[in-house]
Amino acid sequence: MPEPLPGPAAALTPDELLALDRQHVWHPYGPMPGRAEPLLVESASGVRLRLARPAEGRDELVDGMSSWWSAVHGYNHPVLNDAARGQLERMSHVMFGGLTHEPAVRLAKRLVDLTPEPLEHVFLADSGSVSVEVAVKMCLQYWRSLGRPSKQRLLTWRGGYHGDTWQPMSVCDPDGGMHELWQGVLPRQIFADAPPPGFDTPPDPAYLTHLHDLIARHADELAAVIVEPVVQGAGGMSFHSPAYLRALREACDAHDVLLVFDEIATGFGRTGELFAAGHAGVAPDVMCLGKSLTGGYLTLAATLCTAAVAEGISQGELPVLAHGPTFMGNPLATAVADASIGLLLSQAWAQEVKRIETGLRDGLAAAAGVAGVRDVRVLGAIGVVQLDHAVDMAAATRAAVREGVWLRPFRDLIYTMPPYITGDDDVARICAAVCAAAREG
């Protein structure tokens, strides 16, 4: 029999907590039992994480990751705290089947008002990956309802990442991605070449032709094209020209294929536009949102679609979208999300993102001269240093922590996506940490 935990009066020591963590807690993208000891966070405020036990001589770290790109307002924000507290006093949850409530309605209306026309309908989900599952289901059911069930495959470009559940894994990079293990089991999708890198680089005519020809060739079996607009996130932190999004919109319209934008990482200002689709001036048929939707407070995502998609589904033999997460439309999460978006819009967020972009460009320029660095790139509040080899994650993380910064390198990348409230001095500190991580990683 395992020994019971002590009661509330007997708090666990950091050593006891880490021992239990190692014994029982399975961390993301890690083995079980764990081999690397995680840092133990006891509290967070602003852009700082306070550690229960110092690491590399630091008991406080500037968060350069926004907790996987979600905490755009930082931590312990009074506006979001008040929204959560106020909603908690009314109700923390009620089922969404047959019931509705003000926080979810207000959030849906706000999302419709902010996203590109003609997105009009909002399906609330639990996480970004689930929002992609819902988007795929919408597209497949749309064509089935219109009597074209053969249109059941998806097209995307290589180098993408859309989540860790089943359909999203099928449109992640099939060769270099973390889901390569499942090839042969996952649905077989169609992959275009990765878009040529460079946000400001003129579009490659040959690549535009490649996209159009591939969509045209497979139009009879394609339900949708799904891509991350402008920034391919966890698949490689690569930036591409918005012209390729316009080309996809034109080809999808010409060949009767739906277009899905996965804005889970890019939504709510991260690239300098409220949504990355704004760089291209085009609208998808379906859009996925998540991560910073609640300012990093609670898990919540949304899948938006046009009236045409919703009406198409409603014409079928099954005139409903057969999907209903238990915590769909959770009042606590939707109340905080509405407050988070309101907070973002009440501030000069675009100026703040531009300020961070300038700081990242200035501070990361030094990394270009570091041995083993292949590329340095910045867009909005995203800074990336790419190595010419796989990063030594442990060494790079230690180097960043010694500088007083939390980073999470992966593959050949050391990157940062700081909260929008990060001050200039802390942006400079983050850049110094990225450079130090590049030297040692």
C-alpha positions as CSV (number, residue, x, y, z in Angstrom):
1,M,0.0,0.0,0.0
2,P,1.4,3.4,-0.9
3,E,1.8,5.8,2.1
4,P,-0.9,8.5,2.2
5,L,0.0,12.1,1.7
6,P,0.2,14.3,4.8
7,G,-2.8,16.5,5.6
8,P,-3.0,20.2,4.6
9,A,-1.2,21.3,7.8
10,A,1.9,19.3,6.8
11,A,3.1,20.8,3.5
12,L,5.4,18.7,1.4
13,T,9.0,19.8,1.0
14,P,10.4,20.4,-2.4
15,D,12.4,17.2,-2.2
16,E,9.3,15.2,-1.3
17,L,7.3,16.8,-4.2
18,L,10.0,16.1,-6.7
19,A,10.3,12.5,-5.5
20,L,6.6,12.0,-5.9
21,D,6.7,13.7,-9.3
22,R,9.4,11.3,-10.5
23,Q,7.4,8.3,-9.2
24,H,3.9,9.2,-10.5
25,V,3.8,12.1,-12.9
26,W,4.2,11.6,-16.7
27,H,5.4,14.8,-18.2
28,P,4.8,15.8,-21.9
29,Y,7.2,14.3,-24.5
30,G,9.1,12.5,-21.7
31,P,9.7,8.9,-20.6
32,M,8.2,7.3,-17.5
33,P,9.8,7.4,-15.1
34,G,11.4,10.7,-15.9
35,R,15.1,11.1,-16.4
36,A,15.5,14.8,-16.1
37,E,14.3,16.6,-12.9
38,P,11.8,19.4,-13.7
39,L,12.1,22.8,-12.0
40,L,9.5,23.2,-9.2
41,V,7.5,26.4,-9.6
42,E,5.7,27.6,-6.4
43,S,4.2,30.8,-7.8
44,A,4.1,33.1,-10.8
45,S,3.5,36.8,-11.2
46,G,4.0,39.2,-14.1
47,V,6.6,37.6,-16.3
48,R,8.4,35.8,-13.5
49,L,8.3,32.2,-12.2
50,R,9.3,31.7,-8.6
51,L,11.0,28.4,-7.9
52,A,10.5,26.4,-4.8
53,R,14.1,25.3,-5.0
54,P,16.8,27.4,-6.7
55,A,18.3,26.1,-9.9
56,E,21.7,27.3,-11.3
57,G,21.7,29.9,-8.5
58,R,18.4,31.3,-9.5
59,D,15.2,31.3,-7.5
60,E,13.2,33.4,-10.0
61,L,13.1,33.1,-13.8
62,V,11.8,35.4,-16.5
63,D,9.4,33.3,-18.6
64,G,10.5,33.4,-22.2
65,M,7.8,30.9,-23.3
66,S,4.5,32.4,-22.2
67,S,3.8,28.9,-20.9
68,W,3.8,27.3,-24.3
69,W,2.6,30.6,-26.0
70,S,-0.5,31.1,-23.9
71,A,0.2,33.5,-21.1
72,V,0.2,36.7,-23.2
73,H,-0.7,38.9,-20.2
74,G,1.7,37.2,-17.9
75,Y,0.7,35.6,-14.6
76,N,-1.6,36.5,-11.8
77,H,-3.2,39.4,-13.7
78,P,-5.8,41.2,-11.6
79,V,-8.3,41.5,-14.5
80,L,-8.3,37.8,-15.2
81,N,-8.2,36.9,-11.5
82,D,-11.3,39.0,-11.0
83,A,-13.1,37.4,-14.0
84,A,-12.3,33.9,-12.7
85,R,-13.3,34.8,-9.1
86,G,-16.5,36.4,-10.1
87,Q,-17.5,33.5,-12.4
88,L,-16.5,31.0,-9.7
89,E,-19.0,32.6,-7.3
90,R,-21.8,32.1,-9.9
91,M,-21.0,28.7,-11.3
92,S,-17.9,26.9,-12.4
93,H,-19.5,24.6,-14.8
94,V,-22.8,23.5,-16.3
95,M,-23.3,21.1,-19.2
96,F,-23.7,22.8,-22.7
97,G,-26.1,20.2,-24.1
98,G,-29.6,21.8,-23.9
99,L,-28.3,24.7,-21.7
100,T,-26.4,27.9,-22.4
101,H,-25.0,30.8,-20.4
102,E,-23.8,34.4,-20.7
103,P,-20.0,33.8,-20.7
104,A,-20.1,31.4,-23.7
105,V,-22.6,33.5,-25.7
106,R,-20.5,36.7,-25.1
107,L,-17.3,34.9,-26.1
108,A,-18.8,33.5,-29.2
109,K,-20.1,36.9,-30.3
110,R,-16.7,38.5,-29.6
111,L,-14.9,35.9,-31.6
112,V,-17.2,36.3,-34.6
113,D,-16.7,40.1,-34.4
114,L,-12.9,39.8,-34.4
115,T,-12.2,37.0,-36.9
116,P,-12.3,37.5,-40.6
117,E,-15.7,37.5,-42.4
118,P,-17.5,35.3,-43.2
119,L,-16.7,33.1,-40.1
120,E,-20.0,33.2,-38.2
121,H,-20.4,30.1,-36.1
122,V,-18.4,29.0,-33.0
123,F,-17.9,25.5,-31.6
124,L,-16.2,25.6,-28.2
125,A,-13.8,22.8,-27.4
126,D,-11.4,21.7,-24.6
127,S,-8.0,22.1,-26.3
128,G,-6.3,23.1,-29.5
129,S,-5.9,19.6,-30.7
130,V,-9.6,18.9,-30.2
131,S,-10.5,22.1,-32.1
132,V,-8.5,20.6,-35.1
133,E,-10.4,17.3,-34.7
134,V,-13.6,19.3,-34.8
135,A,-12.5,21.2,-37.9
136,V,-11.7,18.0,-39.7
137,K,-15.0,16.5,-38.7
138,M,-16.8,19.6,-40.0
139,C,-15.1,19.4,-43.3
140,L,-15.6,15.6,-43.8
141,Q,-19.3,15.8,-42.7
142,Y,-19.9,18.9,-44.9
143,W,-19.0,17.0,-48.1
144,R,-20.8,13.8,-47.0
145,S,-23.9,15.8,-46.3
146,L,-23.7,17.3,-49.9
147,G,-23.5,13.8,-51.3
148,R,-19.7,13.7,-52.0
149,P,-18.4,11.2,-49.5
150,S,-15.3,10.6,-51.6
151,K,-13.9,14.0,-50.5
152,Q,-12.4,12.7,-47.3
153,R,-8.7,13.4,-47.5
154,L,-6.7,16.5,-46.3
155,L,-3.9,18.4,-47.9
156,T,-1.2,20.2,-45.9
157,W,2.4,21.2,-46.4
158,R,5.4,19.6,-44.8
159,G,6.8,21.0,-41.6
160,G,3.5,21.5,-39.9
161,Y,2.1,20.7,-36.5
162,H,-1.5,20.5,-35.5
163,G,-1.7,18.6,-32.3
164,D,-1.3,15.2,-30.7
165,T,-4.7,13.6,-31.2
166,W,-5.5,11.3,-34.1
167,Q,-6.6,13.4,-37.1
168,P,-4.2,16.3,-36.1
169,M,-1.3,13.8,-36.0
170,S,-2.1,12.8,-39.6
171,V,-1.4,16.3,-40.9
172,C,1.7,16.9,-38.9
173,D,5.0,16.5,-40.7
174,P,5.1,12.9,-41.8
175,D,8.9,12.4,-41.8
176,G,10.7,14.7,-39.4
177,G,7.9,15.2,-36.9
178,M,7.3,13.6,-33.5
179,H,4.4,11.5,-34.9
180,E,6.5,9.6,-37.5
181,L,6.0,6.5,-35.4
182,W,2.4,6.3,-36.4
183,Q,2.8,6.4,-40.2
184,G,0.9,3.4,-41.7
185,V,-1.7,3.6,-39.0
186,L,-2.9,7.2,-39.3
187,P,-5.2,8.3,-42.2
188,R,-3.1,8.9,-45.3
189,Q,-3.1,12.6,-46.2
190,I,-1.6,14.5,-49.1
191,F,1.6,16.6,-48.4
192,A,2.9,19.5,-50.4
193,D,6.5,20.6,-50.1
194,A,7.2,22.9,-47.2
195,P,6.7,26.6,-48.1
196,P,9.9,28.4,-49.0
197,P,11.1,30.2,-45.8
198,G,11.1,33.9,-45.4
199,F,8.1,36.1,-44.3
200,D,9.3,39.0,-46.5
201,T,10.7,36.9,-49.3
202,P,8.9,37.3,-52.7
203,P,6.8,34.2,-53.4
204,D,8.4,31.5,-55.5
205,P,6.3,31.1,-58.8
206,A,7.3,27.5,-59.0
207,Y,6.0,26.8,-55.5
208,L,2.7,28.6,-56.3
209,T,2.3,26.3,-59.3
210,H,3.1,23.3,-57.1
211,L,0.4,24.2,-54.7
212,H,-2.2,24.8,-57.3
213,D,-1.4,21.7,-59.3
214,L,-1.5,19.4,-56.3
215,I,-4.9,20.7,-55.2
216,A,-6.2,20.5,-58.7
217,R,-4.9,16.9,-59.1
218,H,-6.6,15.7,-55.9
219,A,-9.7,17.9,-55.9
220,D,-12.1,15.0,-56.2
221,E,-10.8,13.4,-53.0
222,L,-9.9,16.5,-51.0
223,A,-12.2,17.7,-48.2
224,A,-9.9,20.5,-47.1
225,V,-6.5,22.1,-47.0
226,I,-5.3,22.8,-43.5
227,V,-2.2,24.9,-42.7
228,E,-0.7,27.1,-40.0
229,P,-0.8,30.6,-41.5
230,V,2.5,32.5,-41.7
231,V,4.2,30.6,-38.9
232,Q,4.8,26.9,-38.7
233,G,5.1,26.5,-34.9
234,A,6.2,23.2,-33.2
235,G,7.0,21.8,-36.6
236,G,10.1,24.0,-37.0
237,M,9.3,27.7,-36.1
238,S,9.5,28.6,-39.8
239,F,8.0,31.8,-41.3
240,H,6.6,32.0,-44.8
241,S,5.2,34.6,-47.2
242,P,1.5,35.4,-46.8
243,A,1.3,35.1,-50.6
244,Y,1.1,31.4,-50.2
245,L,-2.1,31.7,-48.1
246,R,-3.7,33.8,-50.9
247,A,-2.6,31.1,-53.4
248,L,-4.3,28.4,-51.3
249,R,-7.5,30.4,-51.0
250,E,-7.6,30.9,-54.8
251,A,-6.9,27.2,-55.5
252,C,-9.4,26.0,-53.0
253,D,-12.1,28.2,-54.5
254,A,-11.3,27.1,-58.0
255,H,-11.4,23.4,-57.1
256,D,-14.2,23.2,-54.6
257,V,-12.0,22.5,-51.5
258,L,-12.5,23.9,-48.0
259,L,-9.6,25.9,-46.4
260,V,-8.8,25.6,-42.7
261,F,-6.4,27.9,-40.9
262,D,-4.9,26.6,-37.6
263,E,-4.4,29.8,-35.7
264,I,-3.9,28.1,-32.3
265,A,-0.4,29.5,-31.9
266,T,-0.7,32.6,-34.1
267,G,-4.0,34.0,-32.9
268,F,-4.4,37.1,-30.7
269,G,-1.5,39.2,-31.9
270,R,1.5,36.9,-31.7
271,T,2.7,37.7,-35.3
272,G,1.8,41.4,-35.2
273,E,-1.7,41.0,-36.7
274,L,-4.6,40.0,-34.5
275,F,-4.8,36.8,-36.6
276,A,-2.1,35.7,-39.0
277,A,-4.7,35.5,-41.8
278,G,-4.7,39.3,-41.6
279,H,-1.2,39.3,-43.2
280,A,-2.7,37.8,-46.3
281,G,-6.0,39.5,-46.3
282,V,-7.9,36.3,-46.8
283,A,-10.4,34.3,-44.7
284,P,-10.6,30.5,-44.3
285,D,-13.8,28.4,-44.3
286,V,-12.8,27.1,-40.8
287,M,-10.5,28.6,-38.2
288,C,-9.0,26.9,-35.1
289,L,-8.1,29.0,-32.0
290,G,-6.6,28.1,-28.6
291,K,-3.5,28.7,-26.4
292,S,-3.7,32.4,-25.6
293,L,-7.6,32.4,-25.9
294,T,-7.8,32.4,-22.0
295,G,-4.5,34.2,-21.4
296,G,-3.1,31.0,-20.2
297,Y,-5.5,30.6,-17.3
298,L,-7.6,27.6,-18.4
299,T,-7.8,25.2,-21.2
300,L,-10.2,26.3,-24.0
301,A,-10.3,26.3,-27.8
302,A,-12.7,27.2,-30.5
303,T,-13.5,26.1,-34.0
304,L,-15.2,28.8,-36.2
305,C,-16.8,28.1,-39.5
306,T,-18.8,29.9,-42.2
307,A,-22.6,29.8,-42.5
308,A,-22.0,27.8,-45.7
309,V,-20.2,25.0,-43.9
310,A,-22.8,24.9,-41.1
311,E,-25.7,24.9,-43.5
312,G,-24.1,22.2,-45.6
313,I,-23.8,19.9,-42.5
314,S,-27.4,20.6,-41.6
315,Q,-28.6,19.3,-45.0
316,G,-27.3,15.8,-44.5
317,E,-28.9,12.6,-43.2
318,L,-27.3,13.4,-39.8
319,P,-28.1,17.1,-39.6
320,V,-26.0,17.8,-36.5
321,L,-22.3,17.9,-35.7
322,A,-21.9,14.8,-33.6
323,H,-19.4,16.1,-31.2
324,G,-19.9,17.2,-27.6
325,P,-17.0,17.5,-25.1
326,T,-18.2,17.2,-21.4
327,F,-16.6,20.6,-20.6
328,M,-17.6,22.3,-23.8
329,G,-18.4,26.0,-23.2
330,N,-17.2,25.7,-19.6
331,P,-18.4,29.0,-17.9
332,L,-15.2,29.5,-16.0
333,A,-13.0,29.2,-19.0
334,T,-15.3,31.2,-21.3
335,A,-15.6,34.0,-18.7
336,V,-11.8,34.3,-18.4
337,A,-11.4,34.1,-22.2
338,D,-13.8,37.0,-22.8
339,A,-12.0,39.0,-20.1
340,S,-8.6,38.1,-21.7
341,I,-9.6,39.3,-25.1
342,G,-11.2,42.4,-23.7
343,L,-7.9,43.1,-21.8
344,L,-5.9,42.6,-25.0
345,L,-8.1,45.0,-27.0
346,S,-8.2,47.6,-24.3
347,Q,-4.4,48.0,-24.7
348,A,-2.1,49.1,-27.5
349,W,-1.2,45.4,-28.1
350,A,0.1,45.9,-31.6
351,Q,2.6,48.5,-30.3
352,E,3.7,46.2,-27.5
353,V,4.2,43.3,-30.0
354,K,6.2,45.7,-32.3
355,R,8.3,46.9,-29.3
356,I,9.1,43.3,-28.4
357,E,9.9,42.5,-32.1
358,T,12.4,45.4,-32.1
359,G,14.0,44.2,-28.9
360,L,14.3,40.6,-30.2
361,R,15.8,41.8,-33.5
362,D,18.4,43.9,-31.6
363,G,19.1,41.3,-28.9
364,L,19.3,38.2,-31.1
365,A,21.5,39.8,-33.8
366,A,24.6,38.6,-31.7
367,A,23.5,35.0,-32.1
368,A,24.2,35.1,-35.8
369,G,28.0,35.1,-35.0
370,V,27.8,32.1,-32.7
371,A,29.4,28.9,-34.0
372,G,26.8,26.3,-35.1
373,V,24.0,28.9,-35.6
374,R,22.3,28.4,-39.0
375,D,19.7,31.1,-38.9
376,V,18.2,33.9,-36.7
377,R,14.7,35.1,-37.4
378,V,12.1,37.3,-35.7
379,L,8.4,38.0,-36.5
380,G,6.2,39.8,-34.0
381,A,6.8,38.5,-30.5
382,I,8.6,35.4,-31.8
383,G,12.3,35.1,-31.8
384,V,14.1,32.0,-33.2
385,V,17.7,30.9,-33.3
386,Q,18.2,27.7,-35.4
387,L,21.3,25.6,-35.1
388,D,22.9,23.4,-37.7
389,H,22.6,20.4,-35.4
390,A,20.2,19.0,-32.8
391,V,20.3,21.2,-29.6
392,D,21.6,19.7,-26.4
393,M,18.4,20.5,-24.5
394,A,19.7,20.0,-21.0
395,A,22.8,22.1,-21.6
396,A,20.9,24.9,-23.4
397,T,18.2,25.0,-20.7
398,R,20.9,25.2,-17.9
399,A,22.6,28.0,-19.8
400,A,19.3,30.0,-20.0
401,V,18.5,29.4,-16.3
402,R,21.9,30.7,-15.3
403,E,20.9,33.9,-17.1
404,G,17.7,34.0,-15.1
405,V,15.3,32.9,-18.0
406,W,13.1,29.9,-18.7
407,L,13.3,28.6,-22.2
408,R,12.3,25.2,-23.7
409,P,14.5,24.4,-26.7
410,F,13.6,21.5,-29.1
411,R,15.0,19.8,-32.2
412,D,17.5,22.3,-33.6
413,L,15.8,25.4,-32.2
414,I,16.2,27.8,-29.3
415,Y,13.3,30.2,-29.4
416,T,11.2,32.6,-27.4
417,M,7.6,33.8,-27.3
418,P,7.5,36.1,-24.4
419,P,4.3,37.6,-22.8
420,Y,3.3,40.9,-24.3
421,I,3.9,42.7,-21.0
422,T,7.6,41.8,-21.0
423,G,9.6,45.0,-20.4
424,D,12.6,46.0,-22.5
425,D,15.1,45.0,-19.9
426,D,13.6,41.6,-19.6
427,V,13.4,41.2,-23.4
428,A,17.2,42.0,-23.4
429,R,17.7,39.4,-20.7
430,I,15.7,36.8,-22.7
431,C,17.9,37.5,-25.8
432,A,21.1,37.1,-23.7
433,A,19.7,33.8,-22.5
434,V,18.9,32.6,-26.0
435,C,22.5,33.5,-27.1
436,A,24.0,31.7,-24.1
437,A,21.8,28.7,-24.8
438,A,23.0,28.7,-28.4
439,R,26.6,28.8,-27.4
440,E,26.2,25.8,-25.0
441,G,23.4,23.9,-26.7
